């Protein structure tokens, strides 16, 4: 028997083939329409987000606040012009106070990586609103400035939290290590002055809840050390009561803590304000070289005691380079002016250019060495940022490390006529300066 092994060929009828093609075209058309609709929806959503609009009730909208720093606004607010103000406020930090990561990680992996810190949190927040309190979130998000955190993820997360709560919640996000950052009070001040309907807040009936409370490692079984004390300081600077989430939601007893920062009020008792008239300038032409770590009081000394006497200041922060500072100093000396060099000048090499210039011009050179304690300098670093509303940014810790590494004690052998050690004594130009100095700064 012979088998036919030739391949079988099947021919689809023309009518059936046309139907298949029409179905395929219809599917492609539907898919194309869906993609176009999705693109339109995404564009509309992007436009809506760009305007700060949300789907939240009570007219809550996002806004950028403050002058941009490094291309980034320092504060993002969620508030409403139509929301009535309230006299009683309960402020909350967000991470590990109201919520925690659902993944169990220290930092959230995205906008959806969250769950309630405890199941009782939403009920508690709802009861606060029902009792006439305004619930407000205040959060530091330095990761935004470091480009490690997407601000839209933070916004989306906060919107999701508020939707689940179904109560009006205002929120304020500090985007970096700027002047709005807790424990500074500017986030709170902005809320009170601009987002509470003109209603004065009763600080005696308001509180703040946060997990950055200065508690040591193992303050409770298997609990890690708090990363800072900034939430407790924030409340203290405002003048309102403070609770940790454990104390507020779980009614646990208060745990021991340490501030971990300069107590400015106590410091002023040891070093009271001194407004005595002191003379540091010389009647003869000279060069004065300042030496001291960042924020140790060099610029204040220069502005109070030298510039009013006609000294020309040179400063690398404003002039850019050592060469430019030397050039300006040389020009000032040629006009018969004295010069004050307001840089950190930690070592002999940075001081030599100006000592050589003094020798060449045949004039004396004195050295003023700031004796400001390091913890006070760190404190002043943040006070200065807050005083200038962020125009003068805080010097990172690495700036102090570099200064200490390069420091060489000034000596007359370098060519100085005199070396003057300056102890730091608080002096305030106005009441705001004094208030900011007394605030906890968190360093």
C-alpha positions in Angstrom: 0.0 0.0 0.0 1.3 3.4 -0.9 0.7 6.4 1.4 0.4 9.9 0.2 2.9 12.0 2.3 2.5 15.3 0.5 1.6 18.3 2.8 -2.1 19.1 3.0 -3.0 22.6 2.0 -6.1 24.2 3.5 -7.7 27.2 1.8 -9.8 29.6 3.9 -12.8 30.8 2.0 -12.6 34.4 0.9 -15.6 35.4 3.1 -14.2 33.9 6.3 -10.8 35.6 5.6 -12.4 39.0 5.3 -14.2 38.5 8.6 -10.9 37.7 10.3 -9.2 40.8 8.9 -12.2 43.0 9.9 -12.0 41.7 13.5 -8.3 42.3 13.6 -8.7 45.8 12.3 -11.5 46.4 14.8 -9.3 45.2 17.7 -6.4 47.4 16.6 -8.8 50.4 16.3 -10.2 49.8 19.8 -6.7 49.5 21.2 -5.6 52.7 19.4 -8.6 54.5 20.8 -7.8 53.2 24.3 -4.2 54.4 24.0 -5.3 57.8 22.8 -7.8 58.1 25.6 -5.2 57.1 28.1 -2.7 59.6 26.7 -5.4 62.4 26.9 -6.2 61.4 30.5 -2.5 61.4 31.4 -2.0 64.8 29.8 -5.0 66.1 31.7 -3.8 64.6 34.9 -0.3 66.2 34.4 -1.9 69.6 33.7 -4.0 69.2 36.8 -1.0 68.3 39.0 1.0 71.1 37.6 -1.7 73.5 38.8 -1.6 71.9 42.2 -5.2 70.6 41.9 -6.3 67.4 43.7 -9.4 65.3 43.9 -9.6 66.0 47.7 -12.6 67.6 49.3 -12.6 71.1 50.8 -10.7 72.7 47.9 -7.3 71.4 49.1 -4.6 72.3 46.6 -0.8 72.0 46.4 1.4 75.2 46.2 5.0 76.0 46.1 6.2 78.4 48.8 9.3 80.5 49.1 12.1 81.6 46.7 13.7 78.8 44.8 17.0 77.5 46.2 19.2 75.5 43.8 16.2 75.3 41.4 13.9 73.9 44.1 11.2 75.7 46.2 11.9 75.2 49.9 8.4 74.4 51.0 5.4 72.6 49.4 2.0 73.2 51.0 -1.4 71.5 50.8 -4.1 74.0 52.0 -7.4 75.6 51.0 -8.6 79.1 50.9 -12.1 77.9 51.7 -11.3 75.8 54.8 -12.3 77.6 58.0 -9.5 78.2 60.5 -9.4 76.6 63.9 -7.9 77.7 67.3 -6.8 74.1 68.2 -4.2 72.3 66.1 -2.7 68.9 66.4 0.4 68.6 64.2 1.9 65.3 63.1 5.1 64.1 61.6 4.2 61.6 58.9 6.7 58.8 58.6 6.7 56.3 61.5 4.2 58.5 63.3 1.0 58.4 61.2 2.2 55.7 58.8 5.1 53.3 58.3 6.4 51.4 55.3 4.4 48.4 54.2 7.6 46.8 52.9 9.2 47.1 56.3 12.1 49.1 54.9 13.5 52.3 56.4 12.6 54.3 53.3 9.5 53.9 51.2 10.0 52.3 47.8 7.2 54.4 46.3 3.9 56.3 46.8 2.0 53.0 47.6 4.5 51.7 50.1 2.7 52.6 53.3 0.3 51.4 55.9 -1.0 52.9 59.1 1.5 53.1 62.0 -1.1 51.4 64.1 -4.7 50.4 63.3 -6.0 53.0 65.8 -4.4 56.0 64.0 -7.2 56.8 61.5 -9.9 56.6 64.2 -7.9 58.9 66.4 -7.3 61.5 63.7 -11.0 61.4 62.7 -12.0 62.0 66.3 -9.7 65.0 66.5 -11.4 66.6 63.5 -14.8 65.9 65.1 -13.7 67.6 68.3 -12.8 70.8 66.6 -9.0 70.3 66.1 -7.3 71.0 62.8 -5.1 68.1 61.8 -1.9 69.2 60.0 1.1 67.2 58.7 4.6 68.7 59.0 7.3 66.7 57.3 11.0 67.0 56.5 11.9 65.4 53.1 15.5 66.2 52.5 15.6 63.4 49.9 13.8 65.7 47.5 16.8 68.1 47.5 19.2 65.2 47.2 17.1 63.9 44.2 16.5 60.6 46.0 12.8 61.2 46.6 10.2 62.2 44.0 8.1 65.0 45.4 5.1 63.7 43.4 5.4 60.4 45.3 5.2 62.3 48.6 2.2 64.3 47.4 0.4 61.2 46.1 1.0 59.4 49.4 -0.4 62.3 51.4 -3.4 62.5 49.2 -4.1 58.7 49.6 -3.8 59.1 53.4 -6.3 62.0 53.4 -8.7 60.1 51.2 -8.8 57.2 53.6 -9.3 59.5 56.5 -12.1 61.5 54.8 -11.3 64.6 56.9 -9.6 67.9 55.8 -5.9 67.6 56.5 -3.4 70.3 55.6 0.2 69.3 54.9 3.6 71.1 54.7 6.7 69.5 53.1 10.2 70.9 53.6 12.1 69.9 50.5 15.7 70.0 51.9 18.0 71.2 54.6 16.7 74.8 54.3 15.2 77.3 56.6 11.8 75.7 56.7 13.2 72.5 58.1 12.2 71.3 61.5 13.1 72.1 64.3 12.9 75.6 62.9 9.3 76.9 63.2 8.8 78.4 59.7 6.5 75.6 58.5 4.3 76.2 61.5 4.6 79.9 61.1 3.5 79.8 57.5 0.5 77.6 58.3 -0.6 80.0 61.1 -0.1 83.2 59.1 -1.4 82.1 55.7 -3.4 78.9 56.0 -5.7 79.1 59.0 -8.2 81.6 57.8 -6.8 84.4 59.9 -7.7 82.6 63.1 -5.1 82.7 66.0 -3.9 79.4 67.2 -4.1 78.7 70.9 -0.7 77.2 71.7 -2.0 76.0 75.1 -4.5 73.8 73.4 -2.3 72.6 70.5 0.2 69.7 70.4 2.7 68.1 68.1 3.3 64.3 67.7 6.5 62.9 66.2 9.0 60.1 66.4 12.2 62.2 66.4 12.3 62.5 70.1 15.9 62.0 71.2 15.4 58.6 72.8 18.4 56.4 73.2 18.9 52.9 71.8 16.7 50.3 73.6 14.5 52.9 75.1 12.0 50.1 74.8 12.6 46.4 74.0 14.4 46.1 70.6 13.8 49.7 69.8 16.5 51.6 67.9 17.9 55.0 68.8 15.8 58.0 67.5 17.6 59.5 64.5 17.3 62.9 66.1 15.3 65.1 68.5 14.0 67.4 65.9 10.3 66.8 66.4 10.5 67.4 70.2 12.6 70.5 69.5 10.0 71.7 66.9 7.3 71.6 69.5 9.5 73.3 72.1 10.4 76.1 69.7 6.7 76.7 68.9 5.7 76.5 72.6 3.3 73.6 72.4 3.1 70.2 74.1 4.9 67.2 72.5 4.1 63.5 72.4 5.8 60.5 70.7 3.4 58.3 68.7 3.7 55.7 71.5 2.7 58.2 74.1 -0.1 59.7 72.0 -1.7 56.7 70.4 -0.8 53.9 72.8 -0.9 55.9 76.1 2.6 54.6 77.0 4.7 56.3 79.6 7.3 58.9 78.4 10.7 57.5 77.8 14.0 59.2 78.8 15.6 61.4 76.1 18.4 63.8 75.4 18.2 67.0 73.4 21.6 66.3 71.8 22.1 70.0 70.9 23.2 73.3 72.4 20.7 74.6 75.0 20.9 78.2 74.0 18.8 79.4 77.0 21.2 77.8 79.4 24.2 79.1 77.4 23.0 82.6 77.8 23.0 82.2 81.5 26.6 81.3 81.4 27.5 83.8 78.6 25.1 86.7 79.0 24.6 89.3 76.3 27.4 91.9 76.3 26.6 95.2 74.7 29.7 97.0 76.0 31.5 99.2 73.5 34.8 97.5 72.4 37.5 98.9 70.1 39.4 96.5 67.9 40.3 98.7 64.9 43.7 100.5 64.5 44.1 104.1 63.6 47.0 103.1 61.3 46.6 101.2 58.0 46.8 97.5 58.5 45.6 94.1 57.4 43.5 92.0 59.8 43.2 88.3 59.1 40.3 86.4 60.7 40.7 82.7 61.7 37.9 80.5 62.7 35.6 77.6 61.7 32.4 78.3 59.7 29.7 80.3 61.6 32.0 81.2 64.5 31.2 84.9 64.5 33.9 86.2 62.0 31.5 88.1 59.8 29.6 89.6 62.8 32.9 90.8 64.3 33.9 92.3 60.9 30.6 94.1 60.4 30.4 95.5 63.9 34.0 96.6 64.5 35.9 96.9 61.3 33.8 97.9 58.4 32.2 100.9 60.2 35.8 102.2 60.6 36.4 102.1 56.9 38.1 98.7 56.6 37.6 97.0 53.2 36.4 93.4 53.6 37.5 90.5 51.4 35.7 87.3 51.5 36.1 84.2 49.3 32.4 83.2 49.7 31.4 86.4 47.8 34.5 87.0 45.6 35.0 83.4 44.6 38.8 82.8 44.8 41.8 83.6 46.9 43.4 85.4 44.0 40.4 87.7 43.7 40.6 88.4 47.4 44.3 89.3 47.2 43.6 91.5 44.2 40.9 93.5 46.0 43.0 93.8 49.1 45.9 95.1 47.1 43.7 97.7 45.4 42.3 98.8 48.8 45.7 99.2 50.3 46.8 101.3 47.3 43.9 103.7 48.2 45.2 103.9 51.8 42.4 101.7 53.2 42.9 99.0 55.8 41.7 95.5 55.0 39.9 92.7 56.9 40.2 89.2 55.5 37.0 87.4 56.4 37.7 83.8 55.5 38.3 80.7 57.7 42.1 80.9 57.0 42.8 77.6 58.8 46.5 77.2 57.9 49.7 79.0 57.2 49.4 78.7 53.4 46.0 80.5 53.3 47.3 83.3 55.5 50.6 83.7 53.7 49.3 85.6 50.7 48.0 88.4 52.9 51.0 88.4 55.2 53.3 88.7 52.1 51.1 91.6 50.9 51.4 93.4 54.3 55.1 93.0 54.3 55.4 94.3 50.7 53.3 97.4 51.6 55.2 97.9 54.8 52.2 97.7 57.1 51.4 95.5 60.1 49.2 92.5 60.0 47.1 91.3 63.0 45.4 87.9 63.4 42.0 87.6 65.2 41.3 84.0 66.2 37.7 83.0 67.1 37.5 80.9 70.2 33.9 80.0 69.7 33.1 76.4 71.0 32.3 74.0 68.2 28.8 73.2 69.5 28.0 77.0 69.5 29.4 77.3 65.9 27.2 74.5 64.7 24.2 76.2 66.4 25.1 79.6 64.8 25.4 77.8 61.5 21.6 77.1 61.6 20.7 80.3 63.3 22.3 82.2 60.4 20.4 80.2 57.8 17.1 81.0 59.6 18.0 84.6 60.2 18.6 85.2 56.4 15.6 83.1 55.3 17.9 80.7 53.5 20.0 83.3 51.7 23.0 82.0 53.6 22.8 78.2 53.5 24.1 76.1 56.3 27.6 74.8 56.0 27.6 71.0 55.8 29.4 69.1 58.6 32.2 68.2 56.1 33.1 72.0 56.1 34.0 71.7 59.8 35.9 68.5 59.3 38.0 70.1 56.5 38.7 73.1 58.7 39.8 71.0 61.6 42.0 68.8 59.4 43.8 71.8 57.9 44.0 73.9 61.0 47.4 75.2 62.1 47.5 77.5 65.2 48.5 81.0 64.2 51.9 82.2 65.4 53.8 85.4 65.4 56.5 83.6 63.6 54.3 83.8 60.5 54.8 87.6 60.6 51.8 88.8 62.7 52.3 91.9 64.8 49.7 90.6 67.2 47.4 87.6 67.7 44.0 88.4 69.4 41.9 85.6 70.7 38.1 86.4 70.5 35.7 84.7 72.9 32.2 84.4 71.6 29.8 86.7 73.4 26.1 86.9 72.2 25.0 90.2 70.8 21.6 90.6 69.1 20.7 93.2 66.5 16.9 92.8 67.0 14.3 90.7 68.9 13.9 88.2 66.1 17.7 87.5 66.2 17.4 86.8 69.9 14.4 84.5 69.5 16.1 82.5 66.8 19.3 82.2 68.8 17.2 80.7 71.7 15.6 78.1 69.5 16.8 74.5 69.5 18.6 73.9 66.2 19.0 70.2 66.3 22.7 69.9 65.8 
